[in-house]
Amino acid sequence: MSKRAVLEVIALDIEDAVAAQAGGADRLELVTEMAADGLTPSARTFAGIRAAVDIDLRVMLRLADGFAAGDAKDLDRLVGVARELRDAGADQFVLGFLDAEDGVDLDAVERVVAALDGARWTFHRAIDRAADREALRKQLADLPGLDTYLTAGAAEGVDGGLSTLTAEACRRGEQGYDQTILVGGGLRLEHVPALVDAGLDAFHIGGAARPRGWEGAVSAGAVAEWRAVLDG
């Protein structure tokens, strides 16, 4: 019997979180400020959502739009925020930083990961902007806690990244390819059959869970439609 596919839904607040869980989400990615593609929510927001649902929560660690960690002061601030969230009970995270040449900013990633104290984390769609995906994966391969890449396979989204996603799925077991591929970024229901056929079993949705767009809340019904397709 094949294992159930993971469905992760972006949640901005308690209302989103409760609806996503009711619809069958396995995990939430907690963010704020979707106009900036998702920034770190407050520890208070995390605590409220943690009290409202009992599924896994992954908290975004990102203080400004873009994929740069910023200067030393910015990085110090982010490390402090990561520790504050950890102290509030957060035990899963989402992060990813690139340098000026679009290589992985390993120093920044290592500093933040050290503050996570062994917690599990996702390297997010910064991989889709990286100059060399394979080099990035190999540089991160041995970092503690890294168990997932959130990726569309291409910067423009899943439409352009299907071949990359299916090729990377075939490399499981190679150095840098042991992490779960969490498919997200322009993901639509019609993409799912081909991705499942390729052996992919983790999916991430944001706008697709919100029939009224980002101004509206997550719809339990929309999440349930994804759950039904993934379980079908």
C-alpha positions as CSV (number, residue, x, y, z in Angstrom):
1,M,0.0,0.0,0.0
2,S,1.5,3.4,-1.0
3,K,1.8,6.0,1.6
4,R,-0.6,9.0,1.7
5,A,0.7,12.0,-0.2
6,V,1.6,15.0,2.0
7,L,-0.5,18.2,1.4
8,E,1.0,21.4,2.8
9,V,-1.1,24.6,2.8
10,I,0.0,28.2,3.4
11,A,-1.7,29.7,6.4
12,L,-1.7,33.3,7.5
13,D,-3.8,33.1,10.6
14,I,-5.9,30.9,12.8
15,E,-8.9,30.9,10.4
16,D,-6.7,29.7,7.6
17,A,-5.2,27.0,9.8
18,V,-8.5,25.6,11.0
19,A,-10.0,25.5,7.5
20,A,-6.9,23.8,6.1
21,Q,-6.9,21.1,8.7
22,A,-10.6,20.6,8.3
23,G,-10.0,20.1,4.5
24,G,-7.4,17.4,5.1
25,A,-4.1,19.3,5.1
26,D,-1.2,17.4,6.7
27,R,0.9,20.4,7.4
28,L,0.9,24.2,7.3
29,E,3.5,26.7,6.2
30,L,3.0,29.7,8.4
31,V,3.8,33.1,6.8
32,T,2.7,36.7,6.8
33,E,2.9,39.4,4.1
34,M,2.2,37.4,0.9
35,A,2.7,40.6,-1.0
36,A,6.4,40.0,-0.2
37,D,6.0,36.2,-1.1
38,G,5.8,35.2,2.6
39,L,7.7,36.6,5.6
40,T,8.1,35.4,9.2
41,P,5.0,35.5,11.3
42,S,5.2,36.7,15.0
43,A,5.7,34.2,17.8
44,R,2.3,35.2,19.0
45,T,0.7,34.2,15.7
46,F,2.5,30.9,15.8
47,A,1.3,30.3,19.3
48,G,-2.3,31.0,18.4
49,I,-2.2,28.7,15.4
50,R,-0.4,26.0,17.4
51,A,-3.2,26.1,20.0
52,A,-5.9,25.9,17.3
53,V,-4.7,22.9,15.2
54,D,-2.8,19.7,15.8
55,I,-1.1,19.1,12.5
56,D,2.5,19.9,11.7
57,L,3.5,23.6,11.3
58,R,6.5,24.9,9.4
59,V,7.3,28.5,10.1
60,M,8.9,30.8,7.5
61,L,12.2,32.4,8.4
62,R,12.5,35.4,6.1
63,L,12.4,39.0,7.1
64,A,12.4,40.8,3.7
65,D,11.3,40.2,0.1
66,G,13.9,38.4,-2.1
67,F,16.3,35.5,-1.4
68,A,19.2,37.5,0.2
69,A,19.8,37.1,4.0
70,G,20.8,40.8,4.1
71,D,23.7,42.3,6.0
72,A,25.2,41.1,9.3
73,K,22.7,43.0,11.3
74,D,19.8,41.5,9.3
75,L,21.2,38.0,9.9
76,D,21.6,38.6,13.6
77,R,18.0,39.7,13.8
78,L,16.8,36.6,11.9
79,V,18.8,34.3,14.2
80,G,17.1,36.1,17.1
81,V,13.7,35.6,15.6
82,A,14.4,31.9,15.0
83,R,15.4,31.4,18.6
84,E,12.3,33.3,19.8
85,L,10.1,31.0,17.7
86,R,12.0,27.9,18.9
87,D,11.4,29.0,22.5
88,A,7.7,29.5,21.7
89,G,7.5,25.8,20.7
90,A,8.1,25.9,16.9
91,D,9.9,22.7,15.8
92,Q,9.8,22.9,12.0
93,F,10.9,25.8,9.7
94,V,11.3,27.0,6.2
95,L,14.3,29.0,4.9
96,G,16.7,29.6,2.1
97,F,19.2,32.2,1.1
98,L,21.2,33.0,-2.0
99,D,24.3,35.1,-2.5
100,A,24.8,37.8,-5.1
101,E,25.9,35.2,-7.7
102,D,22.7,33.1,-7.0
103,G,24.7,30.4,-5.3
104,V,23.6,29.2,-1.8
105,D,24.6,31.6,0.9
106,L,26.0,28.8,3.0
107,D,27.2,31.1,5.9
108,A,23.7,32.5,6.4
109,V,22.0,29.1,6.1
110,E,24.4,27.5,8.6
111,R,23.9,30.4,11.1
112,V,20.2,30.1,11.1
113,V,20.2,26.3,11.1
114,A,22.5,26.4,14.2
115,A,19.8,28.4,16.0
116,L,17.2,25.8,15.1
117,D,18.9,23.3,17.4
118,G,18.2,20.2,15.3
119,A,14.6,21.1,14.2
120,R,13.5,19.9,10.8
121,W,13.4,22.4,8.0
122,T,12.5,23.0,4.3
123,F,14.9,24.8,1.9
124,H,12.3,26.8,-0.1
125,R,12.0,28.0,-3.6
126,A,15.3,29.9,-3.6
127,I,16.5,26.6,-5.2
128,D,14.4,27.6,-8.3
129,R,16.5,30.8,-8.6
130,A,19.8,29.2,-8.0
131,A,22.5,29.3,-10.7
132,D,23.2,25.6,-10.1
133,R,20.6,23.4,-8.4
134,E,22.9,20.4,-8.1
135,A,25.7,22.4,-6.5
136,L,23.3,23.9,-4.0
137,R,21.9,20.5,-3.1
138,K,25.4,19.0,-2.6
139,Q,26.5,22.0,-0.5
140,L,23.5,21.6,1.8
141,A,23.5,17.8,1.9
142,D,24.9,17.3,5.3
143,L,23.2,20.1,7.2
144,P,21.3,18.9,10.2
145,G,17.5,18.9,10.0
146,L,17.1,19.5,6.2
147,D,14.5,17.1,5.1
148,T,12.6,18.9,2.3
149,Y,13.0,21.1,-0.8
150,L,10.0,23.2,-1.8
151,T,10.4,23.6,-5.5
152,A,8.5,24.1,-8.8
153,G,11.5,22.9,-10.7
154,A,11.8,26.3,-12.4
155,A,11.6,30.0,-11.3
156,E,8.5,30.5,-13.4
157,G,6.6,27.6,-11.8
158,V,5.6,24.0,-12.2
159,D,4.6,24.5,-15.9
160,G,8.3,25.1,-16.7
161,G,9.7,22.8,-14.1
162,L,8.0,19.4,-14.7
163,S,10.9,17.8,-16.4
164,T,13.3,19.0,-13.7
165,L,11.0,17.7,-10.9
166,T,10.6,14.3,-12.5
167,A,14.4,14.0,-13.2
168,E,15.2,14.9,-9.6
169,A,12.7,12.4,-8.3
170,C,14.6,9.7,-10.1
171,R,17.9,10.6,-8.2
172,R,16.7,9.6,-4.7
173,G,19.6,8.0,-2.9
174,E,22.3,10.1,-4.5
175,Q,24.1,12.7,-2.4
176,G,22.0,15.8,-2.1
177,Y,18.8,14.1,-3.3
178,D,17.6,12.3,-0.2
179,Q,15.3,15.1,0.9
180,T,11.6,15.1,0.1
181,I,10.6,17.1,-3.0
182,L,7.7,19.2,-2.0
183,V,6.1,20.5,-5.2
184,G,4.8,24.0,-5.1
185,G,4.8,27.2,-7.1
186,G,2.1,27.6,-9.7
187,L,0.9,24.0,-8.9
188,R,-2.5,23.1,-10.4
189,L,-4.6,20.0,-9.9
190,E,-4.0,19.0,-13.5
191,H,-0.3,18.7,-12.8
192,V,-0.9,16.1,-10.1
193,P,-1.3,12.8,-12.1
194,A,2.0,13.2,-14.0
195,L,3.8,14.2,-10.8
196,V,2.4,11.2,-8.9
197,D,3.3,8.9,-11.7
198,A,6.9,10.2,-11.4
199,G,7.0,9.2,-7.8
200,L,6.4,12.6,-6.2
201,D,4.3,12.5,-3.1
202,A,4.4,15.9,-1.4
203,F,2.5,19.0,-2.6
204,H,2.3,22.6,-1.4
205,I,-0.6,25.0,-2.2
206,G,-1.2,28.7,-1.4
207,G,-3.5,30.5,-3.7
208,A,-5.1,27.3,-4.9
209,A,-6.6,26.9,-1.4
210,R,-8.2,30.4,-1.6
211,P,-11.1,30.7,-4.1
212,R,-11.3,34.4,-3.5
213,G,-7.5,35.0,-3.8
214,W,-5.1,36.2,-1.2
215,E,-7.6,38.7,0.2
216,G,-9.9,35.7,1.1
217,A,-9.3,33.0,3.6
218,V,-8.4,29.3,3.0
219,S,-11.4,27.3,2.0
220,A,-11.8,23.9,3.6
221,G,-13.7,22.8,0.5
222,A,-10.8,23.8,-1.8
223,V,-8.3,21.9,0.4
224,A,-10.6,18.9,0.5
225,E,-10.7,18.8,-3.4
226,W,-6.9,18.6,-3.4
227,R,-7.0,15.9,-0.7
228,A,-9.5,13.9,-2.7
229,V,-7.3,14.1,-5.9
230,L,-4.2,13.1,-4.0
231,D,-5.9,10.2,-2.3
232,G,-7.6,9.1,-5.5
